[in-house]
Amino acid sequence: MKKIKIGLIGCGSFSAIHLAGLKSQKRAQVVALCDRDIEAAKKRNEEFELDAQLYTDIDDMLANSDIEALIVATGDQAHREITVKALYAGKHVLCEKPMALTIEDCEAMIKAEDESRKKLMIGQICRLTPGFIEAKRLYDTGVIGELFYVESTYAHDYSSFTDKTSWRADPLRHIVIGGACHAIDLLRWIAGNPTETTAYSTKKVLTELPTDDCVVSIFKFPNNVIGKMFTSSGCKRPYTMKTQLYGTKGTIIVDNTDNFITVHRERVVESGKVLDGAFGKEQENEVYVRYPITIDNHNVVGEHNAFLDAILEDKPVPTDGREGMATVKVCRAVIDSANEGRTVQIEY
Ligand SMILES: NC(=O)c1ccc[n+]([C@@H]2O[C@H](COP(=O)([O-])OP(=O)(O)OC[C@H]3O[C@@H](n4cnc5c(N)ncnc54)[C@H](O)[C@@H]3O)[C@@H](O)[C@H]2O)c1
């Protein structure tokens, strides 16, 4: 079986998740690692027994013609430069979320994607999370009828990330784009592109950081659907991405930390017999069903499989540059709305 030769740039904390996933990947092999801190690259090379070529400079790495595809796992500010260079160097790219911190950066990346005709996939990993896939599948089959309201949360205690010199403390890297891009991408995937947003934000916990740590935004989606995103990086609670889909015939509740999805539905009774909702606590007119799912917050294996399918079978990636940019546009609109105290229209 052909193995795609992969290089990974950025050997920090998230690289360990990618490399663990790639260890069992039959269709790819990690042949190169790059980090401007050579010790970080060495550490990952040893930890995962890779025998990879090590680099500190991306241009040197890109000159290696053996490398067919790259995973970009540096801080967000470097995504644009590395992705653009890699695409023009003829490599396929899987770039971590968020695609970039500005729309201008996203546009440059899409130009390189188009001109190079190489695959660009943005790591919007929630679209590969088993619970969210199942929730969307259930919704698509019509289980809850027509959607009228959708909400998603990204609540994640970032108290350990308050180093003011870190790339995470850049004012451009607001929690809405750095973290809540997951919730916003999920809302877009389910309900389509929101056309306007109104947001409010506050900062009471991570006061040493330049941006607010709590944001709530409401949206207008197509087809007369409304929605809400809530994010907090100062919250004291376990990480959650609780997401709820309200439809005319039922409601789906899914959380990345729960190994069940709950679907509440109106009771379907024919000739005195209940036809669905075989288990669960029944209300007068409503039943609920719990669907077991696997908890996998970082399904990089699913992400790598989608990326490799696209390369090997010349298929589209699930989240290309345009999808990545649309999520960044919504994130930036939410931030503008909260900062400027106005409703913001979103154009794609
Ligand atoms: N999908 C997810 O759920 C998820 C989770 C965590 C992080 N991420 C994303 O992954 C990326 C990396 O996050 P992290 O937590 O591993 O960060 P990190 O700070 O731990 O690691 C980043 C590494 O990149 C290196 N680096 C930065 N610029 C470089 C350059 N120009 N050339 C070579 N090396 C460079 C740094 O030296 C560092 O070792 C970010 O984009 C982040 O948003 C995604």
The ligand as an SDF file (V2000), in Angstrom:
LIG
                    3D

 44 48  0  0  0  0  0  0  0  0999 V2000
   -7.8210   20.6520   17.0690 N   0  0  0  0  0  0  0  0  0  0  0  0
   -7.7530   20.9740   18.3480 C   0  0  0  0  0  0  0  0  0  0  0  0
   -8.6670   20.6960   19.1130 O   0  0  0  0  0  0  0  0  0  0  0  0
   -6.5330   21.7120   18.8420 C   0  0  0  0  0  0  0  0  0  0  0  0
   -6.1500   21.5850   20.1830 C   0  0  0  0  0  0  0  0  0  0  0  0
   -5.0030   22.2700   20.5970 C   0  0  0  0  0  0  0  0  0  0  0  0
   -4.3050   23.0640   19.7030 C   0  0  0  0  0  0  0  0  0  0  0  0
   -4.7260   23.1720   18.4160 N   0  0  0  0  0  0  0  0  0  0  0  0
   -4.0040   24.0280   17.4660 C   0  0  0  0  0  0  0  0  0  0  0  0
   -2.7590   23.4250   17.1790 O   0  0  0  0  0  0  0  0  0  0  0  0
   -1.7570   24.4310   16.9660 C   0  0  0  0  0  0  0  0  0  0  0  0
   -0.5910   24.1900   17.9220 C   0  0  0  0  0  0  0  0  0  0  0  0
   -1.0390   24.2820   19.2530 O   0  0  0  0  0  0  0  0  0  0  0  0
   -0.0970   23.7480   20.4630 P   0  0  0  0  0  0  0  0  0  0  0  0
   -0.9560   23.7490   21.6580 O   0  0  0  0  0  0  0  0  0  0  0  0
    0.5880   22.4860   20.0690 O   0  0  0  0  0  0  0  0  0  0  0  0
    0.9740   24.9350   20.5460 O   0  0  0  0  0  0  0  0  0  0  0  0
    2.4140   24.9020   21.2040 P   0  0  0  0  0  0  0  0  0  0  0  0
    2.7850   26.3050   21.5250 O   0  0  0  0  0  0  0  0  0  0  0  0
    2.4740   23.8780   22.2770 O   0  0  0  0  0  0  0  0  0  0  0  0
    3.3620   24.3700   20.0180 O   0  0  0  0  0  0  0  0  0  0  0  0
    3.6460   25.1190   18.8560 C   0  0  0  0  0  0  0  0  0  0  0  0
    5.0480   24.7460   18.3890 C   0  0  0  0  0  0  0  0  0  0  0  0
    5.2620   25.3470   17.1070 O   0  0  0  0  0  0  0  0  0  0  0  0
    6.6050   25.8200   17.0560 C   0  0  0  0  0  0  0  0  0  0  0  0
    6.6740   26.8840   16.0400 N   0  0  0  0  0  0  0  0  0  0  0  0
    5.9820   28.0530   16.0370 C   0  0  0  0  0  0  0  0  0  0  0  0
    6.2420   28.7690   14.9170 N   0  0  0  0  0  0  0  0  0  0  0  0
    7.1050   28.0100   14.1970 C   0  0  0  0  0  0  0  0  0  0  0  0
    7.7570   28.1970   12.9440 C   0  0  0  0  0  0  0  0  0  0  0  0
    7.5510   29.3010   12.2160 N   0  0  0  0  0  0  0  0  0  0  0  0
    8.5760   27.2270   12.4920 N   0  0  0  0  0  0  0  0  0  0  0  0
    8.7840   26.1130   13.2270 C   0  0  0  0  0  0  0  0  0  0  0  0
    8.2010   25.8800   14.4310 N   0  0  0  0  0  0  0  0  0  0  0  0
    7.3820   26.8180   14.9100 C   0  0  0  0  0  0  0  0  0  0  0  0
    6.9050   26.2870   18.4700 C   0  0  0  0  0  0  0  0  0  0  0  0
    8.3060   26.3100   18.7350 O   0  0  0  0  0  0  0  0  0  0  0  0
    6.1570   25.2310   19.3110 C   0  0  0  0  0  0  0  0  0  0  0  0
    7.0010   24.1270   19.6500 O   0  0  0  0  0  0  0  0  0  0  0  0
   -2.4720   25.7610   17.1620 C   0  0  0  0  0  0  0  0  0  0  0  0
   -2.8760   26.2490   15.9080 O   0  0  0  0  0  0  0  0  0  0  0  0
   -3.6920   25.4120   17.9970 C   0  0  0  0  0  0  0  0  0  0  0  0
   -4.7510   26.3150   17.8030 O   0  0  0  0  0  0  0  0  0  0  0  0
   -5.8020   22.4850   17.9690 C   0  0  0  0  0  0  0  0  0  0  0  0
  1  2  1  0
  2  3  2  0
  2  4  1  0
  4  5  1  0
  4 44  2  0
  5  6  2  0
  6  7  1  0
  7  8  2  0
  8  9  1  0
  8 44  1  0
  9 10  1  0
  9 42  1  0
 10 11  1  0
 11 12  1  0
 11 40  1  0
 12 13  1  0
 13 14  1  0
 14 15  2  0
 14 16  1  0
 14 17  1  0
 17 18  1  0
 18 19  2  0
 18 20  1  0
 18 21  1  0
 21 22  1  0
 22 23  1  0
 23 24  1  0
 23 38  1  0
 24 25  1  0
 25 26  1  0
 25 36  1  0
 26 27  1  0
 26 35  1  0
 27 28  2  0
 28 29  1  0
 29 30  1  0
 29 35  2  0
 30 31  1  0
 30 32  2  0
 32 33  1  0
 33 34  2  0
 34 35  1  0
 36 37  1  0
 36 38  1  0
 38 39  1  0
 40 41  1  0
 40 42  1  0
 42 43  1  0
M  CHG  2   8   1  16  -1
M  END
$$$$
